[in-house]
């Protein structure tokens, strides 16, 4: 298989092309073909992974130059692919979890008239995401980056007949474009500074650049990461993106696309290691966002939006870890991989609940569903225990390591970052326990008129992917952490570092578990055994009001960007109309008026022209006489 890296993105790209170009002729079997292409790409990834295991650590990276892409005068870019220890982790996650979500979608989208188009978009997304993580230069990464943005726009707005879905797709696209400009600026700075945009060339030359330039590149890359990974201040699009079909949320907004920003930072680790200011900005963004998302999650009654806020928070943990440098790169990727399992499982579980509840998303109209949907309850519950970090579930091995690394930063910074990560774990336990209790426990609260029959379990084509992903939620953390397996695996790419915590690890572990259990206890006291009103009570605290309004993310964007932008646009329009157009129009009018007056001299009568000639001759004669007199 060596030398066939291009098969990884090419197979799902072929699936998208066949379904989109084949049209209605592929309606009957198109969804099966899309699933086959995703599974085939996963199989290729597994083969590559097995081959990498058989080679020494220094020889595991494989590059493949496909063709000369941009042979410009000063810019030589080959379309090349890089498969190394970092990219193979993403390949297996994208294709593995992505294939299960494809299969799940067969049942979820069974009766949708646009099913073929939906699966084509899923395949297109896989192809773009695989190109993003396999490119060996920043321009190739950018093409995948934009492809992912296009596919997410198409999938979020898949039900475009719903105004909310169309608006959410447009919002996600626009906000991501703001972040994308950061990547464009970073690529320009790289070319201007290093004369290349290939990973190898940039990383080799970065040490010779000034710290200010490297910091500027790092900050531009961070802006790009904030857009794709829904981090503050570009986080507002993620909650609205839940208007798309639930498998989209599981694939794009849990397991893959929102982790692209984390990949970008970790892949660019050489740049961030040389720019302490940029790294400080990364940890600040991560710490703020993990708390930001957790607080919002406490106030959401829509099950998908609660999970979306949770995604924002968990990505914040990954960004925080990536900002810690060599002490956190491997843990950021570990949490990214475990999160890909348990959050995808939680979203698929939410989709299963919606499937059995006639697309109802309000948790206040659920209750007692564990008796009607036992498989969904168990798989969702395993994802719940994993995200809480309860031993021995996967989140324990990844999120706890990030908390340890945060405290290991040392000094006041370590205390602040560790406390933020610890507080986030407690809030996570609260809102996720709230979701579990409101959905699966208590007395049924659904309306008979909205649920045609009693809630029912989803078909096997949906539950089997949920079961397999739940197994990953349980076991992935232990497998990745066993003997420091993932750390050693990624060491050739991100380096190695073993921080000195100053206190025994078990102290931090015990403290984290105590905080998590406290969050569970508070939620249990508030929601278990008590009647949950159909309508959320009026907010009494400013924090509750703010959380229900997404901590005013949209309001801030409107005040800081939209309104000033509107005023600037109006002023520019006025200046263009009255200024530029006024000058052009005035000059035109002046020339036209002068022409009209001068035209009166042209009468067409010979006598008039003779008079002009006589007057001219008289003027010349008079001039000569006067000159002669002098």
C-alpha positions in Angstrom: 0.0 0.0 0.0 3.0 2.3 0.3 2.7 5.1 -2.3 -1.1 4.9 -2.3 -1.9 7.6 0.3 -4.0 9.3 -2.2 -6.6 6.5 -1.9 -7.6 7.7 1.5 -9.3 11.0 0.3 -9.9 9.7 -3.2 -12.4 6.9 -2.2 -14.9 9.2 -0.4 -14.4 11.8 -3.1 -15.3 9.2 -5.7 -18.5 8.4 -3.7 -19.5 12.1 -3.6 -18.8 12.5 -7.3 -20.9 9.4 -8.3 -23.8 10.4 -6.1 -23.9 14.1 -7.1 -23.2 13.5 -10.9 -25.3 10.3 -11.1 -28.4 12.1 -10.0 -31.6 10.2 -9.4 -30.3 7.1 -11.1 -28.3 6.5 -7.8 -31.2 7.0 -5.4 -31.8 3.3 -4.7 -28.2 2.4 -3.9 -26.4 5.7 -3.4 -26.4 5.6 0.4 -24.9 2.1 0.3 -22.2 3.1 -2.1 -21.3 6.1 0.1 -21.0 3.8 3.1 -18.9 1.4 1.1 -16.5 4.2 0.1 -16.2 5.4 3.8 -15.5 1.8 4.9 -13.0 1.3 2.1 -11.1 4.4 3.2 -11.1 3.1 6.7 -9.7 -0.3 5.6 -6.9 1.5 3.7 -6.1 3.5 6.8 -5.9 0.3 8.9 -3.5 -1.2 6.4 -1.3 1.9 6.6 -1.4 1.9 10.4 -0.3 -1.8 10.4 2.6 -1.0 8.1 3.6 1.9 10.3 3.7 -0.4 13.3 6.1 -2.6 11.5 8.7 0.2 11.0 11.0 2.0 13.4 9.7 5.3 14.8 12.1 7.4 12.7 10.9 5.7 9.5 7.2 5.8 10.0 6.5 9.0 8.2 5.7 8.6 4.5 5.4 11.4 1.9 3.9 11.2 -1.5 4.3 13.9 -4.2 1.5 13.6 -6.7 2.2 16.5 -9.1 3.6 20.0 -9.4 0.8 22.2 -8.3 2.0 25.8 -8.4 5.3 26.2 -10.4 5.3 30.0 -10.1 8.5 32.1 -10.3 9.1 32.4 -6.5 6.6 29.8 -5.2 7.0 26.1 -5.9 4.3 24.0 -4.4 3.9 20.3 -5.1 0.6 18.6 -4.4 2.0 16.3 -1.7 0.6 14.1 1.1 2.2 13.3 4.4 1.2 10.3 6.5 2.9 10.3 9.9 2.1 9.4 13.5 -0.1 12.4 13.9 -2.1 12.3 10.7 -2.8 8.5 11.0 -4.6 9.2 14.3 -6.9 11.5 12.5 -7.3 9.2 9.5 -8.5 6.3 11.7 -10.8 8.6 13.7 -12.3 10.3 10.6 -12.9 7.1 8.6 -13.7 4.8 11.5 -16.2 6.9 13.4 -17.3 8.5 10.1 -18.2 5.1 8.7 -20.3 4.2 11.7 -22.1 7.5 11.4 -22.7 6.8 7.7 -24.3 3.4 8.6 -26.4 5.1 11.4 -27.6 7.6 8.9 -29.2 4.8 6.8 -31.8 4.4 9.4 -32.0 8.1 10.5 -32.5 9.4 7.0 -34.5 6.5 5.7 -37.6 8.5 4.7 -35.9 11.7 3.7 -36.4 12.5 0.0 -32.9 14.0 -0.2 -31.1 11.0 1.3 -28.8 10.5 -1.7 -27.7 14.1 -1.6 -27.1 13.9 2.1 -24.8 10.9 1.8 -22.9 12.6 -1.1 -22.3 15.6 1.2 -21.1 13.2 4.0 -18.6 11.6 1.6 -17.5 15.1 0.4 -16.8 16.0 4.0 -14.7 12.9 4.6 -12.6 13.6 1.6 -12.0 17.3 2.5 -11.2 16.4 6.1 -8.8 13.7 5.0 -7.0 16.1 2.7 -6.8 18.6 5.5 -4.9 16.2 7.8 -2.8 14.5 5.0 -1.5 17.6 3.2 2.3 18.1 3.5 2.0 21.9 3.1 -0.2 24.7 4.4 -1.7 25.4 1.0 -2.9 21.9 0.6 -4.2 22.0 4.2 -6.0 25.2 3.3 -7.8 23.5 0.4 -9.0 20.8 2.7 -9.9 23.5 5.3 -12.1 25.3 2.8 -13.6 22.0 1.6 -14.6 21.1 5.1 -16.2 24.6 5.4 -18.2 24.0 2.2 -19.4 20.6 3.3 -20.4 21.8 6.7 -22.4 24.6 5.1 -24.2 22.1 2.8 -24.9 19.7 5.7 -26.0 22.3 8.3 -28.4 23.8 5.8 -29.4 20.4 4.3 -33.1 21.1 5.3 -32.9 24.6 3.7 -36.7 24.8 3.6 -36.4 25.5 7.3 -35.5 29.2 7.8 -33.6 28.4 11.0 -31.4 25.8 9.1 -30.7 28.1 6.2 -29.8 30.9 8.6 -27.6 28.6 10.7 -25.7 27.4 7.7 -25.1 31.0 6.5 -23.9 32.0 10.0 -21.5 29.1 10.3 -20.1 29.9 6.8 -19.6 33.6 7.6 -18.1 33.1 11.0 -15.7 30.5 9.7 -14.7 32.8 6.9 -13.5 35.3 9.5 -11.3 32.6 11.0 -10.2 31.4 7.5 -8.6 34.8 6.9 -6.2 34.0 9.8 -5.0 31.0 7.9 -4.6 33.0 4.7 -2.5 35.7 6.5 -0.4 33.0 8.2 0.4 31.4 4.8 1.3 34.8 3.3 3.6 35.5 6.3 5.3 32.1 5.9 6.0 32.6 2.2 7.3 36.2 2.8 9.5 35.0 5.6 10.7 31.5 4.7 10.1 31.5 0.9 8.1 28.3 1.3 4.8 27.0 2.8 5.8 23.3 3.1 5.8 21.9 6.6 9.4 20.7 6.4 10.8 24.0 5.0 8.8 26.2 7.4 9.6 24.2 10.5 13.3 24.0 9.6 13.6 27.7 9.0 11.4 28.9 11.9 14.2 29.0 14.4 16.0 31.7 12.3 13.0 34.1 12.1 12.4 36.9 14.6 10.2 36.2 17.5 7.7 38.9 16.4 7.2 37.3 13.0 6.8 33.8 14.5 4.3 35.2 17.1 2.3 36.9 14.3 2.1 33.6 12.4 1.1 31.8 15.6 -1.7 34.3 16.4 -3.0 34.1 12.8 -3.1 30.3 13.0 -4.9 30.6 16.4 -7.5 32.9 14.7 -8.1 30.1 12.1 -8.4 27.5 14.9 -10.9 29.6 16.7 -13.2 29.7 13.7 -13.1 26.0 12.9 -13.1 24.8 16.5 -15.7 27.2 17.8 -13.5 28.9 20.3 -14.0 32.3 21.8 -14.5 34.8 20.2 -15.7 32.8 17.1 -17.9 30.3 19.0 -21.3 31.6 18.2 -22.0 29.5 15.2 -21.8 26.1 16.9 -25.1 26.1 18.8 -27.1 27.2 15.8 -25.5 24.5 13.7 -27.6 21.9 15.5 -30.4 22.7 13.0 -28.8 20.2 10.7 -29.6 16.5 10.8 -28.2 14.8 14.0 -25.7 12.6 12.2 -24.1 15.9 11.0 -23.7 17.0 14.6 -22.1 13.7 15.4 -19.7 13.7 12.5 -18.8 17.4 12.0 -19.5 19.0 15.4 -18.2 16.2 17.7 -15.7 13.9 16.1 -14.0 15.7 13.2 -14.4 19.3 11.9 -14.3 21.1 15.2 -11.1 19.3 16.0 -9.4 20.8 12.9 -8.2 23.8 14.9 -6.6 21.5 17.4 -4.8 19.6 14.6 -3.6 22.9 13.1 -2.0 24.0 16.4 -0.4 20.7 17.2 0.8 20.3 13.6 2.4 23.8 13.9 4.0 22.9 17.2 7.4 24.2 16.1 6.0 27.6 15.5 4.2 27.8 18.8 7.2 26.5 20.7 9.2 29.5 19.4 6.4 32.0 20.2 5.6 32.2 23.9 3.2 35.0 23.4 1.2 33.0 20.9 1.2 30.0 23.2 -0.1 32.2 26.0 -2.9 33.3 23.8 -3.8 29.7 23.0 -4.0 28.6 26.6 -6.1 31.7 27.4 -8.5 31.0 24.6 -8.8 27.3 25.7 -9.3 28.1 29.4 -12.0 30.7 28.7 -13.8 28.6 26.2 -13.9 25.5 28.4 -15.7 27.5 31.1 -17.7 29.4 28.5 -19.2 26.3 26.9 -19.8 24.6 30.3 -21.8 27.5 31.7 -23.9 27.7 28.5 -24.6 23.9 28.7 -26.2 24.3 32.1 -29.0 26.5 30.7 -30.0 24.5 27.5 -33.2 22.5 27.4 -32.6 21.5 23.8 -30.6 18.2 24.1 -28.6 18.9 21.0 -27.7 22.4 22.0 -26.6 21.2 25.4 -24.3 18.7 23.7 -23.1 21.5 21.4 -22.1 23.6 24.3 -20.4 20.6 25.8 -18.4 20.2 22.5 -17.3 23.8 22.7 -16.1 23.2 26.3 -14.3 19.9 25.5 -12.5 21.5 22.5 -11.5 24.2 25.0 -9.7 21.5 27.0 -7.8 20.3 23.9 -6.8 23.9 23.0 -5.7 24.5 26.5 -3.5 21.4 26.4 -2.1 22.3 23.0 -1.1 25.7 24.4 0.9 24.1 27.1 3.4 23.0 24.5 5.3 19.7 24.7 3.7 19.1 28.1 0.3 19.0 26.5 0.4 18.2 22.8 0.0 14.4 23.2 -2.8 14.9 25.8 -4.6 17.3 23.5 -4.7 14.6 20.8 -5.6 11.9 23.3 -8.6 13.9 24.5 -9.5 14.6 20.9 -9.6 10.9 20.1 -11.5 9.8 23.2 -13.9 12.8 22.7 -14.5 11.6 19.1 -15.9 8.4 20.5 -17.9 9.5 23.5 -19.3 12.8 22.0 -20.3 11.1 18.7 -22.0 8.5 20.8 -23.8 11.1 22.8 -25.0 12.9 19.6 -26.1 9.6 18.1 -28.0 8.8 21.3 -29.7 12.2 21.1 -30.6 11.4 17.5 -32.0 8.0 18.6 -34.1 9.8 21.3 -35.4 12.3 18.7 -36.2 9.4 16.4 -38.3 7.8 19.0 -39.9 11.1 20.1 -41.1 12.4 16.7 -38.1 14.8 16.4 -38.8 16.4 19.8 -35.6 18.1 21.2 -36.9 19.7 24.4 -35.7 17.7 27.3 -38.6 19.1 29.4 -40.8 16.9 27.3 -38.8 13.7 27.8 -38.6 11.8 31.1 -38.4 8.1 31.9 -37.1 7.1 28.4 -34.8 4.4 29.8 -37.7 2.0 30.0 -38.7 2.6 26.4 -35.2 2.9 24.8 -32.9 0.6 26.8 -30.0 0.4 24.2 -30.0 4.1 23.7 -30.0 4.6 27.5 -27.0 2.3 28.1 -24.9 3.6 25.2 -25.7 7.2 26.1 -24.9 6.5 29.7 -21.5 5.1 28.8 -20.8 8.3 26.9 -22.0 10.2 29.9 -19.6 8.4 32.3 -16.8 8.9 29.8 -17.2 12.7 29.5 -17.3 13.0 33.2 -14.0 11.2 33.5 -15.1 8.4 35.8 -12.5 5.7 36.0 -12.0 3.5 34.0 -13.9 5.3 31.1 -12.0 7.0 28.4 -12.4 10.6 29.6 -10.6 9.8 32.8 -7.4 9.0 30.9 -7.5 12.1 28.7 -9.2 14.9 30.5 -7.5 14.2 33.8 -4.1 14.3 32.1 -4.9 17.8 30.8 -5.8 18.9 34.3 -2.5 17.5 35.5 -0.6 19.2 32.7 -2.3 22.5 33.5 -1.3 22.4 37.1 2.2 21.2 36.0 2.7 24.6 34.2 3.9 25.8 37.5 3.6 29.2 39.3 0.5 31.4 39.1 -0.2 30.3 35.6 -0.4 26.7 36.6 -2.7 27.5 39.5 -5.1 29.6 37.3 -5.2 27.1 34.4 -5.5 24.1 36.7 -8.3 25.7 38.7 -10.1 26.6 35.4 -9.8 23.0 34.1 -10.9 21.6 37.5 -13.9 24.0 37.7 -14.9 23.0 34.1 -14.9 19.3 35.1 -17.3 20.1 37.9 -19.7 22.1 35.7 -19.5 19.4 33.1 -20.6 16.8 35.6 -23.6 19.1 36.6 -25.0 19.8 33.1 -24.4 16.3 31.8 -26.1 14.8 34.8 -29.0 17.2 34.2 -29.2 15.9 30.6 -29.3 12.3 31.8 -31.9 12.9 34.5 -34.2 15.0 32.4 -34.1 12.6 29.5 -34.0 9.1 30.9 -35.2 9.3 34.5 -38.3 10.7 36.3 -41.9 10.5 35.0 -42.8 10.7 31.3 -43.6 14.3 30.3 -44.2 14.0 26.6 -47.4 15.1 25.0 -49.5 12.4 23.4 -50.4 14.6 20.4 -46.7 15.0 19.6 -45.7 11.4 20.0 -47.9 9.2 17.7 -47.1 6.1 19.8 -45.1 5.4 22.9 -41.4 6.2 22.4 -39.6 3.3 20.9 -36.1 2.0 20.4 -34.3 2.8 17.1 -33.8 0.1 14.5 -30.6 -2.1 14.5 -29.0 -0.1 11.7 -28.9 2.8 14.2 -28.2 1.0 17.5 -25.3 -1.2 16.3 -23.1 1.9 15.4 -24.1 3.3 18.8 -23.0 0.2 20.5 -19.6 0.1 18.7 -19.0 3.7 19.4 -19.9 3.2 23.1 -17.3 0.4 23.3 -14.8 3.1 22.1 -16.1 5.4 24.8 -15.2 2.8 27.4 -11.9 1.4 26.1 -10.2 4.0 24.0 -8.7 5.9 26.9 -7.1 2.9 28.5 -5.7 1.7 25.2 -4.1 5.1 24.3 -2.8 5.7 27.8 -1.4 2.1 28.5 2.3 2.5 29.1 2.2 6.0 27.6 1.4 4.5 24.2 0.1 7.6 22.5 2.8 9.8 23.9 5.5 7.6 22.6 3.7 7.2 19.3 3.5 11.0 18.8 7.0 11.8 20.2 8.7 12.1 16.8 6.2 14.7 15.7 5.4 16.7 18.9 8.4 15.9 21.1 8.3 14.6 24.7 8.0 16.3 28.0 7.3 15.1 31.5 6.3 17.9 33.8 7.0 17.9 37.5 3.6 18.4 39.3 5.1 19.0 42.7 2.4 16.9 44.2 1.5 13.2 43.8 -0.7 12.5 40.7 -3.2 10.7 42.9 -3.9 14.0 44.8 -5.0 15.7 41.6 -6.9 12.6 40.5 -8.7 12.4 43.8 -9.5 16.2 43.8 -10.8 16.0 40.3 -13.0 13.0 41.1 -14.4 14.8 44.2 -15.2 17.9 42.1 -17.0 15.8 39.5 -19.0 13.9 42.1 -20.0 17.2 43.7 -21.3 18.4 40.3 -23.3 15.2 40.0 -24.7 15.6 43.5 -25.8 19.1 42.9 -27.6 18.1 39.7 -29.2 15.1 41.3 -30.5 17.2 44.2 -32.0 19.8 41.8 -33.5 17.5 39.1 -34.0 14.0 40.6 -37.3 13.3 42.3 -38.6 16.8 41.6 -41.3 17.8 39.1 -39.7 19.4 36.0 -42.0 22.1 34.7 -42.9 22.1 31.0 -41.6 25.6 30.6 -38.3 26.7 32.1 -38.8 29.0 35.2 -38.0 32.6 34.7 -34.3 33.3 35.3 -33.7 35.0 38.6 -29.9 35.5 38.4 -27.9 37.5 35.9 -25.7 34.4 35.2 -28.7 32.3 34.3 -30.0 35.0 32.0 -26.6 35.3 30.4 -26.2 31.5 30.0 -29.6 31.3 28.3 -28.5 33.9 25.9 -25.2 32.1 25.2 -23.3 34.5 27.4 -24.2 37.2 24.9 -22.0 35.9 22.2 -24.3 37.0 19.4 -24.9 40.4 21.1 -21.1 41.0 21.4 -20.6 40.1 17.7 -23.5 42.4 16.8 -22.2 45.3 18.8 -18.5 44.9 18.0 -18.6 43.8 14.4 -22.1 43.9 12.8 -23.3 47.4 13.8 -20.0 49.1 13.2 -19.8 47.3 9.9 -23.2 48.5 8.9 -22.4 52.1 9.8 -19.1 51.8 7.8 -21.0 50.4 4.9 -23.5 53.2 5.0 -20.8 55.8 5.2 -18.9 54.2 2.3 -22.1 54.1 0.3 -22.7 57.8 1.1 -19.1 58.7 0.2 -19.3 56.7 -3.0 -22.7 58.3 -4.0 -22.0 61.9 -3.0 -18.2 62.0 -3.1 -16.8 59.8 -5.9 -20.0 59.8 -8.0 -20.5 63.5 -7.2 -17.0 64.4 -8.6 -17.5 62.2 -11.7 -21.0 63.5 -12.2 -20.0 67.1 -11.7 -17.1 66.8 -14.1 -19.5 65.3 -16.7 -22.0 68.0 -16.2 -19.3 70.7 -16.5 -18.1 69.3 -19.8 -21.6 68.8 -21.0 -22.5 72.4 -20.2 -19.4 73.8 -21.8 -20.0 71.7 -24.9 -23.6 73.0 -25.1 -22.4 76.6 -25.0 -19.5 76.1 -27.4 -21.8 74.3 -29.8 -23.7 77.6 -30.3 -20.7 79.0 -32.1 -21.3 76.4 -34.9 -24.3 77.9 -36.8 -23.7 76.5 -40.3 -24.2 80.0 -42.0 -21.4 81.1 -44.3 -21.9 84.7 -43.5 -21.3 84.0 -39.8 -18.1 82.2 -40.5 -17.0 85.1 -42.8 -17.7 87.5 -40.0 -15.5 85.4 -37.7 -12.7 85.4 -40.2 -13.0 89.2 -40.7 -13.0 89.7 -37.0 -9.9 87.5 -36.6 -8.1 89.3 -39.4 -8.9 92.6 -37.9 -7.6 91.4 -34.5 -4.4 90.3 -36.1 -4.0 93.6 -38.0 -4.6 95.6 -34.9 -2.1 93.5 -33.0 0.6 94.1 -35.7 -0.1 97.8 -35.8 0.2 98.1 -32.0 3.4 96.0 -32.0 4.8 98.2 -34.9 4.0 101.4 -33.0 6.0 100.2 -30.0 
